[in-house]
Amino acid sequence: MAIFVNLETVDPSLILKIVKEIESELIADGNKEKNYLRLVYFESPLELENSNLKDDNSQTIRGIELNEYNTQIDKVKQKIKDILIKNHISKYIVRNDPINQNTLFIVKRSTLNLTDEVHCRHCGMEFEDEIQLGNHLRIHYMI
């Protein structure tokens, strides 16, 4: 079973950077399989060849499919959070898809304000309410 990382809402200028980081981080973890990471596009490859976007295919990337067991989804989620923090991409956060257990979304922080979840702007940790987040943020400032 594969894990799908949905990049549909990510800014096209960041997609290739995120993809390269995911590839280097997860393959560095010992995943030497040839087909471990597969990019999923909006368009089929034949349509892509005929379009004007073939030089900049980051606009047609829909997501990444990782040949990983779904039991490792929390590990993959944490790796992606680390990548976002390392690259100072603070406008985005990683979240699980409530419908599909094998899918992770990288979404803008502003869209998450519409849900009941709150996230730490430093490490991306999820909390149920603002009080828990406030207590957690104090730890960052003490360190």
Salt bridges, closest charged atoms under 4 A:
GLU8 OE2 - ARG62 NE 2.87
GLU21 OE1 - LYS86 NZ 3.00
GLU25 OE1 - LYS79 NZ 3.98
GLU25 OE2 - LYS86 NZ 3.32
ASP29 OD2 - LYS75 NZ 3.97
ASP29 OD2 - LYS79 NZ 3.39
GLU65 OE1 - ARG38 NH2 3.12
GLU117 OE1 - ARG95 NE 3.33
GLU117 OE1 - HIS119 NE2 3.44
GLU126 OE2 - LYS77 NZ 2.41
